[in-house]
Amino acid sequence: MLAGATLLLGATRGRVDPTEDDKPLYEWLCGFRERFAAEFGDTRCDPVRLSMPEVDKRCAPVVERGVRLLMEVLEE
């Protein structure tokens, strides 16, 4: 989820010229990562998945909520 979000943010908010400052994108990525970790308690797949033993397809709610968090970041 985080890798995909990084690619999407880079493609939509990243610099288009190597001379541009990439600090704004870095701040967005750090903000998203922090929000993801706050929501799920970790940023690594296994700890997040294993924290939901009652869910059959554990990745689905992580991806769904992760995409919602990403949309919130993109709207800000």
PyMOL Python script that loads the backbone (N, CA, C, O; Angstrom):
from pymol import cmd

cmd.read_pdbstr("""\
ATOM      1  N   MET A   1       0.825  -1.189   0.000  1.00  0.00           N
ATOM      2  CA  MET A   1       0.000   0.000   0.000  1.00  0.00           C
ATOM      3  C   MET A   1       0.869   1.251   0.000  1.00  0.00           C
ATOM      4  O   MET A   1       0.632   2.178  -0.775  1.00  0.00           O
ATOM      5  N   LEU A   2       1.863   1.275   0.861  1.00  0.00           N
ATOM      6  CA  LEU A   2       2.718   2.468   0.929  1.00  0.00           C
ATOM      7  C   LEU A   2       3.531   2.656  -0.344  1.00  0.00           C
ATOM      8  O   LEU A   2       3.735   3.786  -0.788  1.00  0.00           O
ATOM      9  N   ALA A   3       3.993   1.571  -0.929  1.00  0.00           N
ATOM     10  CA  ALA A   3       4.766   1.679  -2.169  1.00  0.00           C
ATOM     11  C   ALA A   3       3.894   2.240  -3.287  1.00  0.00           C
ATOM     12  O   ALA A   3       4.328   3.111  -4.041  1.00  0.00           O
ATOM     13  N   GLY A   4       2.675   1.745  -3.391  1.00  0.00           N
ATOM     14  CA  GLY A   4       1.752   2.251  -4.410  1.00  0.00           C
ATOM     15  C   GLY A   4       1.415   3.717  -4.189  1.00  0.00           C
ATOM     16  O   GLY A   4       1.341   4.491  -5.143  1.00  0.00           O
ATOM     17  N   ALA A   5       1.212   4.096  -2.940  1.00  0.00           N
ATOM     18  CA  ALA A   5       0.918   5.497  -2.622  1.00  0.00           C
ATOM     19  C   ALA A   5       2.101   6.390  -2.971  1.00  0.00           C
ATOM     20  O   ALA A   5       1.929   7.505  -3.463  1.00  0.00           O
ATOM     21  N   THR A   6       3.305   5.887  -2.710  1.00  0.00           N
ATOM     22  CA  THR A   6       4.508   6.649  -3.047  1.00  0.00           C
ATOM     23  C   THR A   6       4.605   6.868  -4.550  1.00  0.00           C
ATOM     24  O   THR A   6       4.920   7.967  -5.007  1.00  0.00           O
ATOM     25  N   LEU A   7       4.335   5.827  -5.309  1.00  0.00           N
ATOM     26  CA  LEU A   7       4.357   5.964  -6.770  1.00  0.00           C
ATOM     27  C   LEU A   7       3.304   6.961  -7.248  1.00  0.00           C
ATOM     28  O   LEU A   7       3.581   7.804  -8.102  1.00  0.00           O
ATOM     29  N   LEU A   8       2.100   6.862  -6.696  1.00  0.00           N
ATOM     30  CA  LEU A   8       1.024   7.765  -7.118  1.00  0.00           C
ATOM     31  C   LEU A   8       1.324   9.205  -6.740  1.00  0.00           C
ATOM     32  O   LEU A   8       1.147  10.110  -7.556  1.00  0.00           O
ATOM     33  N   LEU A   9       1.775   9.425  -5.512  1.00  0.00           N
ATOM     34  CA  LEU A   9       2.111  10.788  -5.107  1.00  0.00           C
ATOM     35  C   LEU A   9       3.265  11.336  -5.936  1.00  0.00           C
ATOM     36  O   LEU A   9       3.255  12.507  -6.318  1.00  0.00           O
ATOM     37  N   GLY A  10       4.250  10.504  -6.213  1.00  0.00           N
ATOM     38  CA  GLY A  10       5.369  10.941  -7.048  1.00  0.00           C
ATOM     39  C   GLY A  10       4.925  11.313  -8.449  1.00  0.00           C
ATOM     40  O   GLY A  10       5.396  12.297  -9.019  1.00  0.00           O
ATOM     41  N   ALA A  11       4.016  10.521  -9.003  1.00  0.00           N
ATOM     42  CA  ALA A  11       3.529  10.787 -10.359  1.00  0.00           C
ATOM     43  C   ALA A  11       2.635  12.013 -10.433  1.00  0.00           C
ATOM     44  O   ALA A  11       2.646  12.729 -11.434  1.00  0.00           O
ATOM     45  N   THR A  12       1.865  12.259  -9.390  1.00  0.00           N
ATOM     46  CA  THR A  12       0.913  13.371  -9.441  1.00  0.00           C
ATOM     47  C   THR A  12       1.412  14.648  -8.790  1.00  0.00           C
ATOM     48  O   THR A  12       0.968  15.739  -9.148  1.00  0.00           O
ATOM     49  N   ARG A  13       2.333  14.529  -7.835  1.00  0.00           N
ATOM     50  CA  ARG A  13       2.795  15.704  -7.102  1.00  0.00           C
ATOM     51  C   ARG A  13       4.310  15.886  -7.149  1.00  0.00           C
ATOM     52  O   ARG A  13       4.840  16.839  -6.577  1.00  0.00           O
ATOM     53  N   GLY A  14       4.999  14.984  -7.821  1.00  0.00           N
ATOM     54  CA  GLY A  14       6.457  15.051  -7.871  1.00  0.00           C
ATOM     55  C   GLY A  14       6.962  16.117  -8.822  1.00  0.00           C
ATOM     56  O   GLY A  14       6.201  16.718  -9.580  1.00  0.00           O
ATOM     57  N   ARG A  15       8.226  16.327  -8.763  1.00  0.00           N
ATOM     58  CA  ARG A  15       8.845  17.328  -9.630  1.00  0.00           C
ATOM     59  C   ARG A  15       8.908  16.806 -11.063  1.00  0.00           C
ATOM     60  O   ARG A  15       8.946  15.597 -11.290  1.00  0.00           O
ATOM     61  N   VAL A  16       8.918  17.711 -12.010  1.00  0.00           N
ATOM     62  CA  VAL A  16       9.002  17.336 -13.419  1.00  0.00           C
ATOM     63  C   VAL A  16      10.371  17.688 -13.997  1.00  0.00           C
ATOM     64  O   VAL A  16      10.684  17.348 -15.138  1.00  0.00           O
ATOM     65  N   ASP A  17      11.164  18.361 -13.204  1.00  0.00           N
ATOM     66  CA  ASP A  17      12.502  18.754 -13.626  1.00  0.00           C
ATOM     67  C   ASP A  17      13.462  18.476 -12.470  1.00  0.00           C
ATOM     68  O   ASP A  17      13.140  18.780 -11.321  1.00  0.00           O
ATOM     69  N   PRO A  18      14.634  17.906 -12.751  1.00  0.00           N
ATOM     70  CA  PRO A  18      15.559  17.571 -11.667  1.00  0.00           C
ATOM     71  C   PRO A  18      16.050  18.760 -10.858  1.00  0.00           C
ATOM     72  O   PRO A  18      16.576  18.582  -9.759  1.00  0.00           O
ATOM     73  N   THR A  19      15.889  19.969 -11.383  1.00  0.00           N
ATOM     74  CA  THR A  19      16.332  21.150 -10.647  1.00  0.00           C
ATOM     75  C   THR A  19      15.280  21.635  -9.653  1.00  0.00           C
ATOM     76  O   THR A  19      15.571  22.485  -8.811  1.00  0.00           O
ATOM     77  N   GLU A  20      14.063  21.104  -9.743  1.00  0.00           N
ATOM     78  CA  GLU A  20      13.000  21.495  -8.815  1.00  0.00           C
ATOM     79  C   GLU A  20      13.256  20.901  -7.434  1.00  0.00           C
ATOM     80  O   GLU A  20      13.909  19.868  -7.289  1.00  0.00           O
ATOM     81  N   ASP A  21      12.728  21.577  -6.436  1.00  0.00           N
ATOM     82  CA  ASP A  21      12.839  21.111  -5.056  1.00  0.00           C
ATOM     83  C   ASP A  21      11.868  19.955  -4.830  1.00  0.00           C
ATOM     84  O   ASP A  21      10.690  20.055  -5.173  1.00  0.00           O
ATOM     85  N   ASP A  22      12.357  18.867  -4.258  1.00  0.00           N
ATOM     86  CA  ASP A  22      11.474  17.728  -4.005  1.00  0.00           C
ATOM     87  C   ASP A  22      11.000  17.675  -2.550  1.00  0.00           C
ATOM     88  O   ASP A  22      10.387  16.693  -2.130  1.00  0.00           O
ATOM     89  N   LYS A  23      11.283  18.725  -1.785  1.00  0.00           N
ATOM     90  CA  LYS A  23      10.874  18.763  -0.383  1.00  0.00           C
ATOM     91  C   LYS A  23       9.355  18.694  -0.207  1.00  0.00           C
ATOM     92  O   LYS A  23       8.896  17.985   0.687  1.00  0.00           O
ATOM     93  N   PRO A  24       8.555  19.393  -1.012  1.00  0.00           N
ATOM     94  CA  PRO A  24       7.092  19.284  -0.837  1.00  0.00           C
ATOM     95  C   PRO A  24       6.592  17.842  -0.985  1.00  0.00           C
ATOM     96  O   PRO A  24       5.742  17.405  -0.209  1.00  0.00           O
ATOM     97  N   LEU A  25       7.099  17.115  -1.953  1.00  0.00           N
ATOM     98  CA  LEU A  25       6.691  15.720  -2.127  1.00  0.00           C
ATOM     99  C   LEU A  25       7.133  14.887  -0.934  1.00  0.00           C
ATOM    100  O   LEU A  25       6.370  14.058  -0.439  1.00  0.00           O
ATOM    101  N   TYR A  26       8.340  15.096  -0.477  1.00  0.00           N
ATOM    102  CA  TYR A  26       8.850  14.375   0.677  1.00  0.00           C
ATOM    103  C   TYR A  26       7.953  14.607   1.895  1.00  0.00           C
ATOM    104  O   TYR A  26       7.657  13.671   2.637  1.00  0.00           O
ATOM    105  N   GLU A  27       7.524  15.846   2.099  1.00  0.00           N
ATOM    106  CA  GLU A  27       6.645  16.158   3.226  1.00  0.00           C
ATOM    107  C   GLU A  27       5.298  15.444   3.082  1.00  0.00           C
ATOM    108  O   GLU A  27       4.764  14.940   4.070  1.00  0.00           O
ATOM    109  N   TRP A  28       4.750  15.395   1.883  1.00  0.00           N
ATOM    110  CA  TRP A  28       3.486  14.680   1.644  1.00  0.00           C
ATOM    111  C   TRP A  28       3.655  13.204   1.965  1.00  0.00           C
ATOM    112  O   TRP A  28       2.812  12.607   2.635  1.00  0.00           O
ATOM    113  N   LEU A  29       4.752  12.612   1.485  1.00  0.00           N
ATOM    114  CA  LEU A  29       4.988  11.196   1.714  1.00  0.00           C
ATOM    115  C   LEU A  29       5.167  10.886   3.200  1.00  0.00           C
ATOM    116  O   LEU A  29       4.640   9.891   3.698  1.00  0.00           O
ATOM    117  N   CYS A  30       5.898  11.724   3.895  1.00  0.00           N
ATOM    118  CA  CYS A  30       6.079  11.528   5.333  1.00  0.00           C
ATOM    119  C   CYS A  30       4.752  11.667   6.067  1.00  0.00           C
ATOM    120  O   CYS A  30       4.459  10.895   6.980  1.00  0.00           O
ATOM    121  N   GLY A  31       3.956  12.644   5.671  1.00  0.00           N
ATOM    122  CA  GLY A  31       2.641  12.837   6.285  1.00  0.00           C
ATOM    123  C   GLY A  31       1.739  11.638   6.056  1.00  0.00           C
ATOM    124  O   GLY A  31       1.045  11.198   6.972  1.00  0.00           O
ATOM    125  N   PHE A  32       1.744  11.111   4.847  1.00  0.00           N
ATOM    126  CA  PHE A  32       0.916   9.944   4.551  1.00  0.00           C
ATOM    127  C   PHE A  32       1.395   8.743   5.356  1.00  0.00           C
ATOM    128  O   PHE A  32       0.585   8.014   5.927  1.00  0.00           O
ATOM    129  N   ARG A  33       2.693   8.538   5.403  1.00  0.00           N
ATOM    130  CA  ARG A  33       3.246   7.405   6.150  1.00  0.00           C
ATOM    131  C   ARG A  33       2.879   7.498   7.625  1.00  0.00           C
ATOM    132  O   ARG A  33       2.514   6.495   8.238  1.00  0.00           O
ATOM    133  N   GLU A  34       2.972   8.695   8.198  1.00  0.00           N
ATOM    134  CA  GLU A  34       2.612   8.886   9.602  1.00  0.00           C
ATOM    135  C   GLU A  34       1.134   8.589   9.842  1.00  0.00           C
ATOM    136  O   GLU A  34       0.782   7.949  10.833  1.00  0.00           O
ATOM    137  N   ARG A  35       0.276   9.047   8.949  1.00  0.00           N
ATOM    138  CA  ARG A  35      -1.158   8.793   9.104  1.00  0.00           C
ATOM    139  C   ARG A  35      -1.471   7.309   8.950  1.00  0.00           C
ATOM    140  O   ARG A  35      -2.315   6.773   9.667  1.00  0.00           O
ATOM    141  N   PHE A  36      -0.799   6.653   8.026  1.00  0.00           N
ATOM    142  CA  PHE A  36      -0.989   5.222   7.830  1.00  0.00           C
ATOM    143  C   PHE A  36      -0.560   4.466   9.091  1.00  0.00           C
ATOM    144  O   PHE A  36      -1.276   3.582   9.561  1.00  0.00           O
ATOM    145  N   ALA A  37       0.598   4.811   9.631  1.00  0.00           N
ATOM    146  CA  ALA A  37       1.092   4.150  10.849  1.00  0.00           C
ATOM    147  C   ALA A  37       0.166   4.409  12.032  1.00  0.00           C
ATOM    148  O   ALA A  37      -0.059   3.517  12.850  1.00  0.00           O
ATOM    149  N   ALA A  38      -0.366   5.611  12.129  1.00  0.00           N
ATOM    150  CA  ALA A  38      -1.300   5.924  13.215  1.00  0.00           C
ATOM    151  C   ALA A  38      -2.582   5.109  13.084  1.00  0.00           C
ATOM    152  O   ALA A  38      -3.157   4.681  14.085  1.00  0.00           O
ATOM    153  N   GLU A  39      -3.020   4.900  11.868  1.00  0.00           N
ATOM    154  CA  GLU A  39      -4.256   4.147  11.614  1.00  0.00           C
ATOM    155  C   GLU A  39      -4.080   2.652  11.875  1.00  0.00           C
ATOM    156  O   GLU A  39      -4.959   2.017  12.457  1.00  0.00           O
ATOM    157  N   PHE A  40      -2.954   2.090  11.449  1.00  0.00           N
ATOM    158  CA  PHE A  40      -2.763   0.641  11.497  1.00  0.00           C
ATOM    159  C   PHE A  40      -1.742   0.167  12.526  1.00  0.00           C
ATOM    160  O   PHE A  40      -1.592  -1.038  12.730  1.00  0.00           O
ATOM    161  N   GLY A  41      -1.045   1.084  13.171  1.00  0.00           N
ATOM    162  CA  GLY A  41      -0.090   0.693  14.196  1.00  0.00           C
ATOM    163  C   GLY A  41       1.279   0.302  13.676  1.00  0.00           C
ATOM    164  O   GLY A  41       2.188   0.044  14.464  1.00  0.00           O
ATOM    165  N   ASP A  42       1.441   0.256  12.372  1.00  0.00           N
ATOM    166  CA  ASP A  42       2.722  -0.123  11.766  1.00  0.00           C
ATOM    167  C   ASP A  42       2.650   0.223  10.282  1.00  0.00           C
ATOM    168  O   ASP A  42       1.579   0.534   9.763  1.00  0.00           O
ATOM    169  N   THR A  43       3.783   0.169   9.612  1.00  0.00           N
ATOM    170  CA  THR A  43       3.793   0.402   8.165  1.00  0.00           C
ATOM    171  C   THR A  43       4.215  -0.849   7.404  1.00  0.00           C
ATOM    172  O   THR A  43       4.223  -0.855   6.173  1.00  0.00           O
ATOM    173  N   ARG A  44       4.561  -1.893   8.120  1.00  0.00           N
ATOM    174  CA  ARG A  44       4.965  -3.151   7.491  1.00  0.00           C
ATOM    175  C   ARG A  44       3.765  -4.070   7.331  1.00  0.00           C
ATOM    176  O   ARG A  44       2.885  -4.111   8.191  1.00  0.00           O
ATOM    177  N   CYS A  45       3.733  -4.793   6.245  1.00  0.00           N
ATOM    178  CA  CYS A  45       2.584  -5.614   5.882  1.00  0.00           C
ATOM    179  C   CYS A  45       2.225  -6.663   6.940  1.00  0.00           C
ATOM    180  O   CYS A  45       1.082  -6.709   7.396  1.00  0.00           O
ATOM    181  N   ASP A  46       3.172  -7.491   7.329  1.00  0.00           N
ATOM    182  CA  ASP A  46       2.848  -8.587   8.246  1.00  0.00           C
ATOM    183  C   ASP A  46       2.260  -8.113   9.575  1.00  0.00           C
ATOM    184  O   ASP A  46       1.220  -8.629   9.983  1.00  0.00           O
ATOM    185  N   PRO A  47       2.876  -7.157  10.266  1.00  0.00           N
ATOM    186  CA  PRO A  47       2.269  -6.717  11.525  1.00  0.00           C
ATOM    187  C   PRO A  47       0.857  -6.149  11.336  1.00  0.00           C
ATOM    188  O   PRO A  47      -0.013  -6.346  12.185  1.00  0.00           O
ATOM    189  N   VAL A  48       0.637  -5.453  10.237  1.00  0.00           N
ATOM    190  CA  VAL A  48      -0.699  -4.898   9.979  1.00  0.00           C
ATOM    191  C   VAL A  48      -1.690  -6.025   9.725  1.00  0.00           C
ATOM    192  O   VAL A  48      -2.762  -6.059  10.330  1.00  0.00           O
ATOM    193  N   ARG A  49      -1.341  -6.940   8.839  1.00  0.00           N
ATOM    194  CA  ARG A  49      -2.231  -8.071   8.528  1.00  0.00           C
ATOM    195  C   ARG A  49      -2.517  -8.920   9.756  1.00  0.00           C
ATOM    196  O   ARG A  49      -3.664  -9.283  10.016  1.00  0.00           O
ATOM    197  N   LEU A  50      -1.480  -9.233  10.501  1.00  0.00           N
ATOM    198  CA  LEU A  50      -1.621 -10.113  11.655  1.00  0.00           C
ATOM    199  C   LEU A  50      -2.374  -9.465  12.811  1.00  0.00           C
ATOM    200  O   LEU A  50      -2.800 -10.151  13.740  1.00  0.00           O
ATOM    201  N   SER A  51      -2.537  -8.148  12.755  1.00  0.00           N
ATOM    202  CA  SER A  51      -3.310  -7.460  13.797  1.00  0.00           C
ATOM    203  C   SER A  51      -4.813  -7.634  13.598  1.00  0.00           C
ATOM    204  O   SER A  51      -5.602  -7.195  14.434  1.00  0.00           O
ATOM    205  N   MET A  52      -5.213  -8.270  12.498  1.00  0.00           N
ATOM    206  CA  MET A  52      -6.634  -8.466  12.185  1.00  0.00           C
ATOM    207  C   MET A  52      -6.935  -9.950  11.986  1.00  0.00           C
ATOM    208  O   MET A  52      -7.335 -10.344  10.891  1.00  0.00           O
ATOM    209  N   PRO A  53      -6.757 -10.785  13.011  1.00  0.00           N
ATOM    210  CA  PRO A  53      -6.967 -12.223  12.816  1.00  0.00           C
ATOM    211  C   PRO A  53      -8.408 -12.609  12.508  1.00  0.00           C
ATOM    212  O   PRO A  53      -8.658 -13.684  11.964  1.00  0.00           O
ATOM    213  N   GLU A  54      -9.349 -11.747  12.848  1.00  0.00           N
ATOM    214  CA  GLU A  54     -10.756 -12.067  12.616  1.00  0.00           C
ATOM    215  C   GLU A  54     -11.217 -11.777  11.189  1.00  0.00           C
ATOM    216  O   GLU A  54     -12.340 -12.125  10.822  1.00  0.00           O
ATOM    217  N   VAL A  55     -10.372 -11.150  10.387  1.00  0.00           N
ATOM    218  CA  VAL A  55     -10.727 -10.787   9.016  1.00  0.00           C
ATOM    219  C   VAL A  55     -10.159 -11.823   8.059  1.00  0.00           C
ATOM    220  O   VAL A  55      -8.966 -12.123   8.098  1.00  0.00           O
ATOM    221  N   ASP A  56     -11.028 -12.381   7.183  1.00  0.00           N
ATOM    222  CA  ASP A  56     -10.578 -13.401   6.231  1.00  0.00           C
ATOM    223  C   ASP A  56      -9.546 -12.859   5.247  1.00  0.00           C
ATOM    224  O   ASP A  56      -8.438 -13.386   5.149  1.00  0.00           O
ATOM    225  N   LYS A  57      -9.903 -11.838   4.542  1.00  0.00           N
ATOM    226  CA  LYS A  57      -9.002 -11.234   3.552  1.00  0.00           C
ATOM    227  C   LYS A  57      -8.440  -9.959   4.161  1.00  0.00           C
ATOM    228  O   LYS A  57      -8.970  -8.868   3.950  1.00  0.00           O
ATOM    229  N   ARG A  58      -7.382 -10.109   4.905  1.00  0.00           N
ATOM    230  CA  ARG A  58      -6.856  -9.022   5.729  1.00  0.00           C
ATOM    231  C   ARG A  58      -6.304  -7.846   4.952  1.00  0.00           C
ATOM    232  O   ARG A  58      -6.269  -6.731   5.473  1.00  0.00           O
ATOM    233  N   CYS A  59      -5.876  -8.060   3.728  1.00  0.00           N
ATOM    234  CA  CYS A  59      -5.310  -6.952   2.952  1.00  0.00           C
ATOM    235  C   CYS A  59      -6.408  -5.997   2.464  1.00  0.00           C
ATOM    236  O   CYS A  59      -6.170  -4.798   2.323  1.00  0.00           O
ATOM    237  N   ALA A  60      -7.581  -6.518   2.213  1.00  0.00           N
ATOM    238  CA  ALA A  60      -8.662  -5.696   1.658  1.00  0.00           C
ATOM    239  C   ALA A  60      -8.985  -4.478   2.525  1.00  0.00           C
ATOM    240  O   ALA A  60      -9.041  -3.372   1.987  1.00  0.00           O
ATOM    241  N   PRO A  61      -9.200  -4.619   3.840  1.00  0.00           N
ATOM    242  CA  PRO A  61      -9.501  -3.420   4.630  1.00  0.00           C
ATOM    243  C   PRO A  61      -8.318  -2.469   4.729  1.00  0.00           C
ATOM    244  O   PRO A  61      -8.504  -1.260   4.863  1.00  0.00           O
ATOM    245  N   VAL A  62      -7.104  -3.003   4.665  1.00  0.00           N
ATOM    246  CA  VAL A  62      -5.914  -2.152   4.720  1.00  0.00           C
ATOM    247  C   VAL A  62      -5.823  -1.320   3.451  1.00  0.00           C
ATOM    248  O   VAL A  62      -5.575  -0.116   3.508  1.00  0.00           O
ATOM    249  N   VAL A  63      -6.020  -1.956   2.321  1.00  0.00           N
ATOM    250  CA  VAL A  63      -5.974  -1.227   1.048  1.00  0.00           C
ATOM    251  C   VAL A  63      -7.110  -0.210   0.986  1.00  0.00           C
ATOM    252  O   VAL A  63      -6.896   0.932   0.581  1.00  0.00           O
ATOM    253  N   GLU A  64      -8.302  -0.612   1.380  1.00  0.00           N
ATOM    254  CA  GLU A  64      -9.450   0.300   1.337  1.00  0.00           C
ATOM    255  C   GLU A  64      -9.210   1.533   2.197  1.00  0.00           C
ATOM    256  O   GLU A  64      -9.377   2.658   1.728  1.00  0.00           O
ATOM    257  N   ARG A  65      -8.825   1.331   3.443  1.00  0.00           N
ATOM    258  CA  ARG A  65      -8.592   2.480   4.325  1.00  0.00           C
ATOM    259  C   ARG A  65      -7.356   3.256   3.889  1.00  0.00           C
ATOM    260  O   ARG A  65      -7.327   4.481   4.000  1.00  0.00           O
ATOM    261  N   GLY A  66      -6.339   2.562   3.396  1.00  0.00           N
ATOM    262  CA  GLY A  66      -5.141   3.242   2.912  1.00  0.00           C
ATOM    263  C   GLY A  66      -5.440   4.160   1.737  1.00  0.00           C
ATOM    264  O   GLY A  66      -4.910   5.268   1.658  1.00  0.00           O
ATOM    265  N   VAL A  67      -6.285   3.703   0.832  1.00  0.00           N
ATOM    266  CA  VAL A  67      -6.684   4.538  -0.306  1.00  0.00           C
ATOM    267  C   VAL A  67      -7.478   5.745   0.179  1.00  0.00           C
ATOM    268  O   VAL A  67      -7.300   6.849  -0.336  1.00  0.00           O
ATOM    269  N   ARG A  68      -8.346   5.549   1.157  1.00  0.00           N
ATOM    270  CA  ARG A  68      -9.099   6.686   1.713  1.00  0.00           C
ATOM    271  C   ARG A  68      -8.145   7.707   2.344  1.00  0.00           C
ATOM    272  O   ARG A  68      -8.317   8.913   2.162  1.00  0.00           O
ATOM    273  N   LEU A  69      -7.154   7.230   3.077  1.00  0.00           N
ATOM    274  CA  LEU A  69      -6.157   8.136   3.651  1.00  0.00           C
ATOM    275  C   LEU A  69      -5.401   8.880   2.553  1.00  0.00           C
ATOM    276  O   LEU A  69      -5.145  10.079   2.669  1.00  0.00           O
ATOM    277  N   LEU A  70      -5.049   8.169   1.499  1.00  0.00           N
ATOM    278  CA  LEU A  70      -4.340   8.792   0.384  1.00  0.00           C
ATOM    279  C   LEU A  70      -5.205   9.864  -0.274  1.00  0.00           C
ATOM    280  O   LEU A  70      -4.713  10.939  -0.618  1.00  0.00           O
ATOM    281  N   MET A  71      -6.474   9.576  -0.446  1.00  0.00           N
ATOM    282  CA  MET A  71      -7.377  10.576  -1.033  1.00  0.00           C
ATOM    283  C   MET A  71      -7.471  11.815  -0.149  1.00  0.00           C
ATOM    284  O   MET A  71      -7.532  12.934  -0.657  1.00  0.00           O
ATOM    285  N   GLU A  72      -7.483  11.624   1.168  1.00  0.00           N
ATOM    286  CA  GLU A  72      -7.506  12.758   2.084  1.00  0.00           C
ATOM    287  C   GLU A  72      -6.246  13.606   1.907  1.00  0.00           C
ATOM    288  O   GLU A  72      -6.321  14.834   1.878  1.00  0.00           O
ATOM    289  N   VAL A  73      -5.094  12.953   1.790  1.00  0.00           N
ATOM    290  CA  VAL A  73      -3.837  13.675   1.603  1.00  0.00           C
ATOM    291  C   VAL A  73      -3.850  14.431   0.273  1.00  0.00           C
ATOM    292  O   VAL A  73      -3.407  15.577   0.207  1.00  0.00           O
ATOM    293  N   LEU A  74      -4.350  13.803  -0.770  1.00  0.00           N
ATOM    294  CA  LEU A  74      -4.402  14.450  -2.089  1.00  0.00           C
ATOM    295  C   LEU A  74      -5.351  15.649  -2.094  1.00  0.00           C
ATOM    296  O   LEU A  74      -5.126  16.614  -2.824  1.00  0.00           O
ATOM    297  N   GLU A  75      -6.400  15.592  -1.291  1.00  0.00           N
ATOM    298  CA  GLU A  75      -7.365  16.692  -1.252  1.00  0.00           C
ATOM    299  C   GLU A  75      -6.864  17.878  -0.447  1.00  0.00           C
ATOM    300  O   GLU A  75      -7.372  18.989  -0.596  1.00  0.00           O
ATOM    301  N   GLU A  76      -5.882  17.657   0.395  1.00  0.00           N
ATOM    302  CA  GLU A  76      -5.374  18.753   1.251  1.00  0.00           C
ATOM    303  C   GLU A  76      -4.487  19.700   0.486  1.00  0.00           C
ATOM    304  O   GLU A  76      -3.982  20.669   1.054  1.00  0.00           O
TER     305      GLU A  76
END
""", "prot")
cmd.dss("prot")
cmd.show_as("cartoon", "prot")
cmd.util.cbc("prot")
cmd.orient("prot")
